[in-house]
Amino acid sequence: MIDDDHPHIDYDNLPPTPTCLVPYAHQIGGHGTGHSDSSQDYRLLLHPPTNTIFKPLQNGSRGLREAEFYLRVFAADAPPSLVDLRPFLPTFHGLYRSSASVVYLALEDVLACLQNPSVCDLKMGTAACPPDVDAAKIRSENAKYAHRATVGFLLTGMKVYHEESGEYLSVPRYFGRCLDLDAVYSSGIRVFLGPNVARHPDLARAFLARLQHMRKLLSNQCFALYCSSLLLAYSSSRLPTAPNVKTVVKLVDFAHYRSKLESQDVSGFSHGLDTLIRLLDEASCDSSQLCDPSPLSIV
């Protein structure tokens, strides 16, 4: 159970980060994807020999919360409800400290199993931030996306691999903020599933199976997820349809989670998940052409 009994973290005795870390090529959405110098402080780093991602902790209580979340879910004595959730999280490999005293989460590269992965990042929930933060902050965050209450998530990043050109295409950084529910479907979900419409049913059904399982597991948890992201990805294939579609469905970003002992769950995460399930179900039966012009451009 995740509660207020925080695990102890001995920051002074963490192992050092390994050498040969390189910027992670598939980072989309969230901190570290902007163009300011400060955004570089939050970029993900990859250790290629082990396919391990090193994610810097955010400052203050947010970083501590995220570290605690992983420590609890992957603890040896974690309750069954948390153990069942592990397949939907990157595997946690501990905390590390750099020579510059930056603390990192060491996490599985969940895209390592995919060839030319297409990736979508969805910031889940109808609430832009937890209810216990400053009221002005809540108003400011809610104002960034007018359709949050209806859609239940914000598309924060998308990168799609086009086999014909051998190039990655992506959407502008704030593209998702202008999408209403219909546009989320036509310019978001369907575009993410790729230019080969014949492959959409298999991809959509593969995602649906995982998301429906996740929905059941989350209904039994004792925490609320605020500002967490749902990462969807799939492997490119030259076949019109693949008998074994390789997809990834992972929850990431837990710096704002709250125990239900701290506050009632008003995150709206389940509403966003239900919306996504409904849109993917629609996409599994939709053979119409994709929107034109495409919102994607060369990375």
C-alpha positions in Angstrom: 0.0 0.0 0.0 1.3 3.5 -0.9 0.8 5.8 2.0 2.5 8.5 4.1 5.1 6.1 5.5 7.9 7.3 3.2 10.7 4.9 2.4 14.2 6.1 3.4 16.5 7.1 0.6 20.2 7.5 1.5 21.2 10.0 -1.2 24.8 10.2 0.1 25.5 6.6 -0.7 23.9 6.0 -4.1 26.0 4.2 -6.7 27.6 6.4 -9.5 26.0 6.7 -12.9 27.8 4.6 -15.5 30.0 6.1 -18.2 29.1 6.3 -21.9 25.6 7.8 -21.3 24.1 9.4 -24.5 20.9 11.4 -25.1 17.9 9.3 -25.5 16.7 9.4 -29.1 13.0 8.7 -28.5 12.2 11.2 -25.8 8.9 13.0 -26.6 6.7 15.2 -24.4 7.4 16.3 -20.8 10.5 17.9 -19.4 13.7 17.9 -21.4 12.0 18.3 -24.8 12.0 22.1 -25.1 14.6 24.4 -26.6 15.8 26.2 -23.5 19.0 25.5 -21.7 17.1 24.5 -18.6 15.3 21.8 -20.5 18.6 20.0 -20.9 18.7 19.4 -17.2 15.7 17.0 -17.6 16.7 15.1 -20.7 16.7 11.3 -20.6 20.0 9.6 -21.0 20.6 6.1 -22.3 23.2 3.5 -21.4 23.3 1.5 -24.6 25.1 -1.6 -23.3 22.3 -2.3 -20.9 19.3 -0.6 -22.6 18.8 1.4 -19.4 17.5 4.9 -19.3 18.6 7.4 -16.7 15.9 9.9 -15.8 16.9 12.9 -13.6 14.7 13.4 -10.6 12.8 16.7 -10.5 13.7 19.1 -7.7 12.1 19.0 -4.2 9.1 16.9 -3.3 8.2 16.0 -6.9 11.4 14.0 -7.4 11.1 12.4 -4.0 7.5 11.3 -4.8 8.5 9.7 -8.1 11.5 7.8 -6.4 9.2 6.6 -3.7 6.6 5.4 -6.2 9.1 3.2 -8.0 10.7 2.0 -4.7 7.3 0.9 -3.4 6.1 -0.8 -6.6 9.3 -2.7 -7.0 10.0 -3.5 -3.4 10.6 -7.1 -2.5 7.6 -7.0 0.0 5.3 -5.1 -2.3 1.6 -6.1 -2.0 0.1 -8.2 -4.9 -1.9 -5.1 -6.2 1.4 -3.3 -6.8 3.2 -6.3 -8.2 0.4 -6.8 -10.7 1.0 -3.2 -11.9 4.7 -3.8 -12.7 4.2 -5.0 -16.3 2.7 -1.6 -17.1 5.7 0.3 -15.7 9.3 0.5 -16.9 11.3 -1.9 -14.8 13.1 0.0 -12.0 16.8 -0.6 -11.6 17.5 1.7 -8.7 18.7 5.2 -8.0 22.1 6.6 -9.1 24.1 9.8 -8.5 26.2 11.6 -11.1 29.5 13.3 -10.5 27.5 16.6 -10.6 25.3 15.2 -7.7 22.3 14.8 -10.0 20.1 11.9 -8.8 18.7 9.6 -11.5 16.1 6.9 -11.7 17.5 3.9 -13.7 14.7 2.5 -15.8 14.2 0.0 -18.5 14.2 1.3 -22.1 10.7 0.0 -22.9 11.3 0.8 -26.6 14.4 -1.4 -27.0 12.3 -4.3 -28.1 10.8 -2.4 -31.0 12.2 -1.8 -34.5 11.8 1.9 -35.6 9.3 2.5 -32.9 6.4 5.0 -33.4 5.6 6.6 -30.1 2.8 8.7 -28.6 2.8 10.4 -25.1 -0.6 11.2 -23.5 -0.7 13.2 -20.3 -3.6 11.5 -18.5 -6.5 12.9 -16.5 -9.1 15.7 -16.4 -7.1 17.5 -13.7 -4.0 19.3 -14.8 -2.4 19.0 -11.3 -3.2 17.6 -7.9 -5.9 19.4 -5.8 -3.6 20.4 -3.0 -1.4 22.7 -5.1 -1.8 26.5 -5.2 -5.1 27.6 -6.7 -3.4 30.0 -9.1 -1.3 27.1 -10.4 -4.4 25.0 -11.0 -6.0 27.8 -13.0 -2.9 28.3 -15.0 -2.4 24.7 -15.9 -6.1 24.1 -16.7 -6.1 27.1 -19.1 -3.4 25.5 -21.3 -5.9 23.0 -22.7 -9.6 23.9 -23.0 -10.8 20.4 -23.9 -9.1 18.5 -21.0 -12.4 17.8 -19.1 -14.0 16.4 -22.2 -11.1 14.4 -23.6 -9.5 13.3 -20.3 -5.9 13.5 -21.6 -3.6 15.8 -23.5 -1.5 14.6 -26.4 1.9 16.0 -25.5 4.1 14.3 -28.2 3.9 12.0 -31.1 6.6 10.6 -33.4 5.7 8.2 -36.3 8.1 6.3 -38.5 7.4 6.3 -42.2 8.8 3.2 -43.9 8.7 4.6 -47.5 11.0 7.5 -46.6 12.8 5.9 -43.7 12.2 9.1 -41.7 10.6 10.0 -38.4 7.8 12.5 -38.5 6.5 14.4 -35.5 3.9 17.0 -34.4 4.8 20.5 -33.1 5.4 20.7 -29.4 2.1 22.2 -28.4 0.0 20.6 -31.2 -2.2 18.7 -28.8 -3.4 21.8 -27.0 -5.6 22.8 -29.9 -7.3 19.4 -30.4 -11.0 18.9 -29.4 -12.3 15.3 -29.1 -13.0 14.8 -32.8 -9.5 16.1 -33.7 -7.8 14.0 -31.1 -9.2 11.0 -33.0 -8.7 12.2 -36.6 -5.4 14.1 -36.2 -4.1 12.2 -33.2 -5.0 8.6 -32.6 -5.4 7.6 -36.3 -2.3 9.5 -37.4 -0.3 7.8 -34.7 -1.4 4.4 -35.9 0.6 5.1 -39.1 0.1 5.8 -42.8 -0.9 2.1 -43.5 -4.6 2.2 -42.7 -4.8 -1.6 -43.4 -2.7 -2.1 -40.3 -4.8 0.0 -37.9 -7.2 -2.8 -36.8 -4.4 -5.0 -35.6 -2.6 -2.2 -33.8 -5.8 -0.8 -32.2 -6.9 -4.2 -31.0 -3.4 -4.9 -29.5 -3.5 -1.6 -27.6 -7.1 -2.2 -26.5 -6.3 -5.6 -24.9 -3.5 -4.0 -22.8 -5.5 -0.9 -21.9 -8.5 -2.8 -20.7 -6.3 -4.9 -18.5 -4.7 -1.8 -17.1 -8.1 -0.3 -16.4 -9.0 -3.2 -14.2 -5.7 -3.1 -12.3 -5.9 0.6 -11.6 -9.4 0.4 -10.2 -8.0 -1.6 -7.3 -5.1 0.7 -6.4 -4.8 3.0 -3.3 -3.3 5.9 -5.1 -4.4 8.6 -7.6 -2.3 9.5 -10.7 -2.0 13.2 -11.5 0.0 14.4 -14.5 1.2 10.9 -15.2 1.7 9.9 -18.9 0.6 6.9 -20.8 3.3 5.9 -23.4 2.0 4.0 -26.4 4.4 2.6 -29.0 4.6 0.0 -31.7 7.2 -1.6 -34.0 7.1 -0.7 -37.7 6.5 -3.6 -40.1 6.5 -3.8 -43.9 3.7 -6.3 -43.8 0.2 -4.9 -44.4 -0.8 -6.8 -41.2 1.4 -8.6 -38.8 0.2 -11.8 -37.1 2.0 -10.7 -33.9 1.8 -7.0 -33.6 4.5 -5.7 -31.2 3.1 -2.9 -29.0 4.1 -1.2 -25.8 1.8 0.3 -23.2 3.5 1.9 -20.2 2.7 4.3 -17.4 5.4 6.9 -16.7 5.9 10.1 -14.7 4.8 9.7 -11.1 6.1 13.0 -9.5 2.5 14.1 -8.7 0.9 10.9 -7.6 -1.1 11.1 -4.4 -2.1 8.4 -1.9 -5.9 8.2 -1.5 -5.2 8.7 2.2 -3.9 12.2 1.3 -6.8 13.3 -0.8 -9.8 12.0 -2.7 -9.1 10.9 -6.3 -10.3 13.7 -8.6 -7.6 13.1 -11.2 -10.0 12.0 -13.9 -7.4 9.4 -15.1 -10.1 6.8 -15.6 -12.1 9.1 -17.7 -9.2 9.7 -20.0 -8.5 6.0 -20.2 -12.1 5.3 -21.1 -11.9 7.9 -23.8 -8.8 6.4 -25.2 -10.3 2.9 -25.2 -13.4 4.2 -27.0 -11.3 6.0 -29.7 -9.1 3.0 -30.3 -12.2 0.8 -30.5 -13.5 3.1 -33.2 -10.1 3.1 -35.0 -10.2 -0.7 -35.1 -13.1 -0.5 -37.5 -12.3 2.6 -39.5 -10.9 2.1 -43.0 -11.3 5.7 -44.2 -8.3 7.7 -45.4 -6.3 9.7 -43.0 -6.7 13.4 -42.5 -5.2 15.6 -45.2 -2.9 17.6 -44.8 -1.1 15.5 -42.2 -0.1 17.3 -39.0 3.3 15.5 -39.1 6.5 17.0 -40.3 10.1 15.7 -40.5 11.9 15.5 -37.1 
